[in-house]
Amino acid sequence: MTKGRAGALCAGLALAVAMTAPAAAEDFYKGKTLTVVVGFTPGGGFDLNARLLARHMGRHIPGNPDVIVQNMPGAASLKSVLYLDTTAPRDGTVIATFNFGQIGDSRMMPEKVKVDFRKFSWIGSISHDTTICYTWHALGLKTLAELQRHGTLHMGLTGVGTSSDINQKILREIFKVQVAQVAGYPGSAEERLAIERRELDGDCGAWASIPQEWVDGAKINPILRSAAIAPPDLPPDVPYELDIAPSERDRDIIRLLTASGQVGRPFIASSLVPPERIELLRTAFDETVKDPDFIADAAKIRMPVAPQSGRQALSTVAGIYATPDDIVQAARKIAGE
C-alpha cells in the first residue's frame, strides 16, 4: 500500500469514527430512563425543581427517555452527590440536584465537606436562589429592627450548610438577631408544618418554596432577602442583605456565604460519564429551560426561571474556590457557629 493510500485510509477511518460517535450517543437514551436524584425529601424547593425538569426534559433528549425523580435525603443532601461516584450508574442515566450551600462549605470547611465540586460534570441550573428570612404573622414582627429587639426566635434546621442554615447564621452573627436553631427536620416541607403549628417562629427559605396561600393570605412577614433582584410577588420594601450590611468586610463575608446561591438549583453528573452524553444532557437542559411549556409550568408553581448553562455554573463554582483565605476564615467562623 502506498503512503498516499495509507493516509487516505486513516483519514477515512477518523471521519467514520467522528461521525459514528455522535450517532451512538444520540441512540443511547432510546428506551432508557433518566433518574434525577434529589438530596431532600419530597415537597421542598429542590424537589419541586427536579420534578419540573423531569416533566419536560425527556422530549429534548434524543431517544426521548422517561425521566423520573428519586428522593435521597441524607447528610444535608451530600448523600445524593456522593451517590454519583459510588453506586450510581455512570453512563449518563443519573443526574443529581443538591443543596448548593455545600459548595461554599467545601471551600470553608474542606475537612467536613470532602467534595471538590469542580470535579463533577455540570449540566445546568434552573435559577439562582432567592432566600427570604421571615416570621410567622402571629408574632407581629415586620422589620429587622423589631427582630433585633425581640429576643429568641426559633427556626428549623434541615442540615448544616443548607441555604436556610447559612442565612439563619447571617441573621444571627452579622445582624445580631437571637436565632435559636432547632434541628431534626428532614426537609423544608416538615419545617413549614412546624411553623403552622407554632413550634417554630419562622425560617430563612427559598421564596419560591413558600406556599402560595401563605403569600396571598399574608401569613408571613418577609424580613430580609439574599438576592439583589427581588421576585415580582415579594413586597418591594424587603431589604437586600448586602445593602444593609454593617460594614464592607461584612459584605465580603456575606458574598462568600451566599455565593453558592448564584448557582441556585444545580444539576450535576459524575465526571466519569462519557463526554458526548454530558453534551447531550447539557444541550437538552438548555433547550428545556427555554421551552414555553416548561416556562408556563414553572409560572404555575411560582418557580423562578433564570437559567445558567453547565459551563456558566461551573465558572461560578470556580470563583468560590478562588476566594481569598482571610475572607474564607471569617466566613468559616460564622458558618461553623
Secondary structure as GFF3:
##gff-version 3
##sequence-region A 1 337
A	DSSP	alpha_helix	3	28	.	.	.	ID=ss1
A	DSSP	beta_strand	33	38	.	.	.	ID=ss2
A	DSSP	alpha_helix	45	57	.	.	.	ID=ss3
A	DSSP	three_ten_helix	58	60	.	.	.	ID=ss4
A	DSSP	beta_strand	66	71	.	.	.	ID=ss5
A	DSSP	three_ten_helix	75	77	.	.	.	ID=ss6
A	DSSP	alpha_helix	78	84	.	.	.	ID=ss7
A	DSSP	beta_strand	94	97	.	.	.	ID=ss8
A	DSSP	alpha_helix	101	108	.	.	.	ID=ss9
A	DSSP	three_ten_helix	117	119	.	.	.	ID=ss10
A	DSSP	beta_strand	121	125	.	.	.	ID=ss11
A	DSSP	beta_strand	131	136	.	.	.	ID=ss12
A	DSSP	three_ten_helix	137	139	.	.	.	ID=ss13
A	DSSP	alpha_helix	144	150	.	.	.	ID=ss14
A	DSSP	beta_strand	153	157	.	.	.	ID=ss15
A	DSSP	alpha_helix	163	173	.	.	.	ID=ss16
A	DSSP	beta_strand	179	183	.	.	.	ID=ss17
A	DSSP	alpha_helix	188	196	.	.	.	ID=ss18
A	DSSP	beta_strand	202	206	.	.	.	ID=ss19
A	DSSP	three_ten_helix	207	209	.	.	.	ID=ss20
A	DSSP	alpha_helix	212	216	.	.	.	ID=ss21
A	DSSP	beta_strand	220	225	.	.	.	ID=ss22
A	DSSP	alpha_helix	248	263	.	.	.	ID=ss23
A	DSSP	beta_strand	266	269	.	.	.	ID=ss24
A	DSSP	alpha_helix	275	288	.	.	.	ID=ss25
A	DSSP	alpha_helix	292	300	.	.	.	ID=ss26
A	DSSP	beta_strand	308	309	.	.	.	ID=ss27
A	DSSP	alpha_helix	310	321	.	.	.	ID=ss28
A	DSSP	alpha_helix	325	335	.	.	.	ID=ss29
###
